[in-house]
Structure formats: structure tokens, C-alpha cells
Amino acid sequence: MNILVVEDEPKVADLLSKGLRAEGYTATIARDGAEGAQLGLDGDFDLVILDIMLPKKDGRAVLREIRSRKPHVPIIMLTVKDDVDTKVETLDDGATDYLTKPFAFEELMARLRAHLRARDEPTSFQLSVGSLSLDLKAHEAEHMGEKVALSATEFRLLEFLMRHPRQVVSRAQLLDHVWGYEHDPETNIVDVYIGYLRRKLNLRAGPLRIETVRGAGYRLDGG
């Protein structure tokens, strides 16, 4: 199991690193928010332990970035902030759990194991719109009974469209939720990837299609 720890306090980071490895986990340490966000988005981690008060980028901003791209990765916030408002806002931002410092390492490990078990339990990891289905756990797409190979970006794009069936989603929304950062407003990257999906899934016409809504965005409709 690969665990990402985003923690700028050297003693805490060292404690977590040694403790996790002693428990049989692989631990990767990020010393600031910017590094944590990059690793969290680009790496393959089973769980993230994330401080809130970090240099370069606030922990809650890191949380929102990772959660927008990886909705199923458990994220445990570890922080000195123990006021109710911060806890509520952080959980609303997408945190899986919240543990205040000072903490007992044994309690953190118990929570970590519980969240990893919950992540692996069968749940609703299937999305379906008409003849199109998406298996979020196996990372597989199927249309008309046939599996379709998609790149990671194509998969995220299709997932977002399928989570908003028959709704118009703008290019700005797709850029934010699929690519996770701002592009030049004149970029055509969304249009390019919509074209990829249409060709791979044969969604140009017929009962299920990705419609271009002029001046507004795209809509997965029909089926």
C-alpha cells in the first residue's frame, strides 16, 4: 500500500514515515503543499495524510485539487486546527477524516486501516447512461456490450459527462474537473478530447450522443 504524507514539520514527517514503514506501508513524504498537490495528482497512492497549514500551498487547496481528480482516494487531514468550523469546512471540501495534533499514532493507523477497508468494499462504482457503462474501480468503459480502451484523460472526461447526463457542461467546467488547472481560454483541448470520445465510442449520432451546445458547452444525451 502506497501512502502519501504531506507534512512540513520534520519531526512529524519522520515519525509518520518510520511508523508507516514499520507497519508495512510504502511512505512518500512531501514537504510543502505544492509538492503534495503534484505528487497527489500524478502518483498512484492508496491514501493521503495531509496537513492543513503548509508552505507554498494551503492544505485545503491541495485537498480540493486531489479530490477533483481522484474522488475515491481516502484523505486524512492531520492538523493543529481543532475548531468546529474548520473541521466542518474541511470535511465539506472532501476530506475523508480529520485528526488533530497531537495525535496517537495507533489511532491514526486504526483510522487508516478502516478507510482502506472501506475503499475496498463493494459499492456503487458503476455509472450507466443508456447503452454506455463505466466501471470506476476497474477503470473500464463499455458501449453496446463492447469494451472500449480509453486513456486516463478520456476516462475522466467521460466520467464527468456521465455524472451529469442530459446537462450542459461548459468547457471551463471540463477544464477544471478533468485537467485540474487553467488553460488558455482559447485552447481547443476540450474539443479535441470530445472528438476522441465520439470516435472511440461511436457517439456522433444515434440515441446516445455527445451534443455540442453552441456557446455553452457539451451534453451527453439520449440513450
N, C-alpha and C positions, 0 to 999 in steps of 0.2 A: 504494500500500500504506500502510495506516494503522498506525503503531506507537505503543503506549502505553509511556512511560517513567515508572516510579515511583522517584524518586530525590531524596533530601533534600539532598545535597551540591551546592551551587550550581555549582561548577566542573565536576563530573562531569555534572550535568544539562545544563549549557551545551555541553560537549564533545559529548555524545550528540545533543542537539538539532541543533547545527550540522552534525555529521558525517552524521547520518541524512538531513537535508535536502539535503546536498551529494550524497548517493547517490541522490536522487530519491524518498525516502520522506516521508510526512507524519508529523511527530512531535508528540505531545501529552505535556506534562510534568505529572506530579502530584508535589507536594512532600511529601506525607505519606501514610501508609497508608490513612487514612480516605478521602481524596480518590481515591487509587488504586483502592480497592475499588469506590467508587461509579462511577467512570469505567469501570473494567473490566467491571462488571456491566451498566451502561446503554449504553455505547458500542459501536460496531462496529469492532473492531480486528483486524488480521490477525496481530499478535504482540504480546506484552508483555515488556518488560525490567523486572525487578523486583528492587529491593534488599531485603535481609532486615532490616537494622537501620534502622527507620523510626520517626518520631514518630507518636503518636496510635493507630497500629495496626501490629503486627508484620507484617513481610513474609510470613512463613509463613502467618499468619492470612488475609492478603489472597490468597495463592496458593490456599488451600483454598476460600475463598469463590468466586473466579473459576472454579476448576476444577469446583466442584459444579454450576455453571450453564452453563459453556462448556467441555465436556470436550475439544474439538478445537482450541482456540486454543493455539499454542505459547507457552510461558512460559519465558524465560531468566532465571535468578537471577543477580544480579551483586552480589557481596558480599566483604567482607574476611575472612569466616569461611572458613578453609580446612581445618578438621579433618574427618576422615573421617566421624565420627558425624553432624555437621550436614549434610554432603553427602548421606549415605545417607537420613537422615530427610526432607530436603527433596525429594529425588527420589521417595521413597515417598509424600510428600504430593501429588505430581502435577506437579512441575517437569519440563519437557522437557529442560533443560540447566542447567549450573551453571558459572559463570565467576568466578574470584576476582580481586579488585583487588590491586595494579594490573594492568591488562589492556591488551592491544594492540587498538586499535580495529579494525585489519584482521582480527584473529582473530574478534572479535565479529561483524563483518559477514559473515565466511565462515560462521560458525555460523548466523547469522540467515538467510542465503540458503539454507543446507542445510535448515533446518527449514521454511521457506516452501515449498521444493520438495517436501519430504516430505508436507507438508499437502495439496498439490495433486495428489499422485499417487493413482491409483485404489486404493481399499482397501475394506474392509467397512463401507460407510456405509449398509447396508440392515439393517433389523430386520423380521422377519416372525413373526407368530403367527397360525396358521390362515389365514383369508382376509384378514387385515389386514397391511399392509406400511407401513413408514416409511422414507423416503429422508432420511437425516440431512444430506446435503450440499445437496440441492435444497430441503429443508425442506417436503416434501410427504407427505401421508398418502393411502393408497388402501385402500378396503374393497370387496370383491366386484367388483373391476375398475373402480371409480369413484373419482376423486379427491375428497377432502373438504377443504374450506378450514378451517384451524384457526388460532386466534390463537397468539401466541408462548407464552403460558402453557399453553394447551390442548395444544400440541405437546410442551412439556417434561413435562407431566403424563403424556401418553400414552407418551412415550419411556421414562419411568421405569417405568411399568407393564409395558411390553413388554420391558424389560431384566430384569424379574423375573416372567416368566409363571408362572402357577399357584402363585404365592407370595402370602401375605397380607402387605400392606404397611400400616403404621399411618398414621394421619393425621399424627402427629408426623414420621414419615419423609418423607411427601409435602410437608409444610410446609417442612422443612429443605432438601430437594433441589430442590424446584420453585420455591418462593418465596424461599428463601435467608435467611430471618430468622424470628424467633419472633413468632407471633401470640398474641393472647389465646387461652388453651386452650379457651374456649367458642366460638371462631369457627366458622362453618359454611362458610368459603370453599372447603375441600376438597370438601365435599358438593355445593356449587353447581357447581363445575367438573367434578366427576364426572357430574353431571346434564347439563351441556353436551355432554360427550363421548358419553354414552349416546344423546342425541338426534341429534347430528350423525352418529354412526357406526351408529346403529340397533343398539346393543348392549344393549338392555333384556332380551332373551331370545334363545333360539336357541342354536346350537352354540358361538358365541363371545359372551361377555358379561363385563361388569364386575360382579362379585358384591359385595354388601355383607356383610361378616362381622361380625355383631353383637358390639360390644365390642372388636373387634380392628382393623378397617380394611377394605381392599378387595383384591380379587383378580381379575386378568384370567385367565379360564379358558375351557376348551373349545376348539373350532375344529379 
